[in-house]
Amino acid sequence: MSPRAPSPSWPDAPKYWNHETSGELAAVVLTYLSEPHLMTVRGIALMRAYLSHWVQSPAWDLNPEHTDRSRAALADLRAGVGAIASAADIRAWLRAALEEGIDPL
């Protein structure tokens, strides 16, 4: 029997941006989705922190379908998230994440 994915209430599960309570992250994500050219340095930093929170979750390590390739791709995503410095970097990182079935948006 394969292990089950953890519940979203599990403390280490990634938490979606729209559940953040300050409203600041939601505004950044909505700006990115609608007008990425308007992203500020602070907005990019908030998005980078959110994406880092998301991809660093141990939940992704529990995937029973992991292969050597998918583990390496996850490691690359985790290593690369800290280098995000622009809306274009966010787009490229999200594209790579989506290829691995990781969708933080």
Beta strands, then each sheet from edge to edge (+ up, - down):
end
